Amino acid sequence: MSLLRERFTQEMKDAMKSGDKARLATIRMVQAALKDRDIEARGQGKEVSEEDILALLQKMVKSRQESVGMYVQGGREDLAAQERGEIEVIQSFLPKQMGDDEVQAAIKAAIAETGAASMKDMGKVVAVLKAKFTGQMDFGKASAAVKAALNG
């Protein structure tokens, strides 16, 4: 069993014992999404890796951040607060996010490693970043930074 899976189980038990219903519900939601991913991967004859789990968690955070924006626009601060709470719980399972300077340094290193010289090589650079830093950076922002770096 992966370290993250064990941590989900332990955190769920802790939330049950402490009576933290919001945290418990969020962890159960994460486990349900993970179970769906497991079923999908099994159908393809694959195994879900730690990196896949981190990517799933990042996707869940991003989805909730978008929801917060829509709820705030719609005047539903109660629902926005609930989504923010879920974001906090999900982010507690992600590694520390890299700062802007660290992201720029990682991009420069990936460009050097791949020998990227033009926009045609952007995919290679992003693939290297995803392999090394899944869960540690926002790849939407990183892709834009890679594009800017390759355009000179």
C-alpha positions as CSV (number, residue, x, y, z in Angstrom):
1,M,0.0,0.0,0.0
2,S,1.3,3.4,-0.9
3,L,2.3,6.0,1.8
4,L,-0.5,8.3,0.7
5,R,-3.1,5.6,0.8
6,E,-2.0,4.7,4.4
7,R,-2.1,8.4,5.3
8,F,-5.7,8.8,4.0
9,T,-6.8,5.8,6.1
10,Q,-5.0,7.1,9.2
11,E,-6.3,10.6,8.8
12,M,-9.9,9.3,8.3
13,K,-9.6,7.3,11.5
14,D,-8.3,10.4,13.3
15,A,-11.1,12.5,11.9
16,M,-13.7,9.9,13.1
17,K,-12.2,9.8,16.6
18,S,-12.1,13.6,16.9
19,G,-15.6,14.1,15.4
20,D,-14.3,16.4,12.6
21,K,-17.2,15.8,10.2
22,A,-16.0,18.2,7.5
23,R,-12.5,16.7,7.4
24,L,-14.0,13.2,7.4
25,A,-16.3,13.9,4.5
26,T,-13.5,15.4,2.5
27,I,-11.2,12.5,3.1
28,R,-14.0,10.1,2.1
29,M,-14.5,12.1,-1.1
30,V,-10.8,11.8,-1.9
31,Q,-10.9,8.1,-1.3
32,A,-13.9,7.7,-3.5
33,A,-12.2,9.6,-6.3
34,L,-9.1,7.4,-5.8
35,K,-11.2,4.3,-6.0
36,D,-12.7,5.5,-9.3
37,R,-9.1,6.1,-10.6
38,D,-8.1,2.6,-9.4
39,I,-11.0,1.0,-11.3
40,E,-10.2,3.0,-14.4
41,A,-6.5,2.0,-14.2
42,R,-7.3,-1.6,-13.6
43,G,-9.4,-1.6,-16.8
44,Q,-6.3,-0.5,-18.7
45,G,-4.1,-3.0,-16.9
46,K,-2.2,-0.3,-15.0
47,E,-1.5,0.5,-11.4
48,V,-2.2,4.0,-9.8
49,S,1.2,5.5,-8.7
50,E,1.9,8.1,-6.0
51,E,2.4,10.6,-8.8
52,D,-1.1,9.8,-10.2
53,I,-2.6,10.3,-6.7
54,L,-0.8,13.7,-6.4
55,A,-2.1,14.7,-9.8
56,L,-5.6,13.7,-8.7
57,L,-5.4,15.8,-5.6
58,Q,-4.1,18.8,-7.5
59,K,-7.0,18.4,-10.0
60,M,-9.5,18.3,-7.0
61,V,-8.0,21.4,-5.5
62,K,-8.1,23.3,-8.9
63,S,-11.8,22.2,-9.3
64,R,-12.7,23.6,-5.9
65,Q,-10.8,26.8,-6.5
66,E,-12.9,27.4,-9.6
67,S,-16.1,26.5,-7.6
68,V,-15.1,29.1,-4.9
69,G,-14.9,31.8,-7.6
70,M,-18.3,30.9,-9.0
71,Y,-19.9,30.7,-5.5
72,V,-18.5,34.1,-4.5
73,Q,-19.8,35.6,-7.8
74,G,-23.2,34.1,-7.1
75,G,-23.2,35.5,-3.5
76,R,-23.1,32.0,-1.9
77,E,-20.4,32.7,0.7
78,D,-21.6,29.7,2.7
79,L,-20.8,27.3,-0.2
80,A,-17.5,29.1,-0.9
81,A,-16.4,28.6,2.7
82,Q,-17.2,24.9,2.5
83,E,-15.1,24.6,-0.7
84,R,-12.3,26.5,1.0
85,G,-12.4,24.0,3.8
86,E,-12.2,21.1,1.4
87,I,-9.2,22.7,-0.3
88,E,-7.4,23.0,3.0
89,V,-7.9,19.3,3.8
90,I,-6.9,18.2,0.3
91,Q,-3.8,20.4,0.3
92,S,-2.7,18.9,3.6
93,F,-1.9,15.7,1.6
94,L,0.1,17.5,-1.1
95,P,3.8,18.3,-0.8
96,K,4.9,21.9,-0.1
97,Q,4.2,24.0,-3.1
98,M,7.3,25.5,-4.8
99,G,7.8,29.2,-4.8
100,D,8.1,31.2,-8.0
101,D,11.9,31.3,-7.8
102,E,12.0,27.6,-7.3
103,V,9.7,27.0,-10.3
104,Q,11.8,29.2,-12.5
105,A,15.0,27.3,-11.5
106,A,13.3,24.0,-12.2
107,I,12.2,25.2,-15.6
108,K,15.7,26.3,-16.5
109,A,17.1,23.0,-15.3
110,A,14.5,21.1,-17.3
111,I,15.2,23.1,-20.5
112,A,18.9,22.4,-20.0
113,E,18.3,18.7,-19.4
114,T,16.2,18.3,-22.5
115,G,18.2,20.6,-24.7
116,A,15.0,22.5,-25.6
117,A,15.5,25.3,-28.1
118,S,12.1,26.1,-29.4
119,M,8.3,25.8,-28.8
120,K,8.4,22.4,-30.5
121,D,10.3,21.1,-27.4
122,M,7.8,22.5,-24.9
123,G,6.2,19.1,-24.4
124,K,9.5,17.5,-23.4
125,V,10.2,20.2,-20.9
126,V,6.7,19.9,-19.3
127,A,7.0,16.1,-19.2
128,V,10.3,16.4,-17.3
129,L,8.7,18.9,-14.8
130,K,5.7,16.6,-14.3
131,A,8.0,13.6,-13.7
132,K,10.0,15.4,-11.0
133,F,7.6,17.9,-9.4
134,T,4.1,16.4,-9.5
135,G,2.1,17.9,-6.7
136,Q,4.6,20.6,-6.0
137,M,3.7,23.2,-8.7
138,D,0.8,24.4,-10.7
139,F,1.4,23.1,-14.2
140,G,-0.9,25.6,-15.8
141,K,1.3,28.4,-14.6
142,A,4.5,26.4,-15.2
143,S,3.4,25.7,-18.8
144,A,3.0,29.5,-19.4
145,A,6.5,30.1,-17.8
146,V,8.0,27.4,-20.0
147,K,6.4,29.0,-23.1
148,A,7.8,32.4,-22.1
149,A,11.3,30.9,-21.5
150,L,11.3,29.1,-24.9
151,N,10.1,32.2,-26.7
152,G,13.1,34.1,-25.3
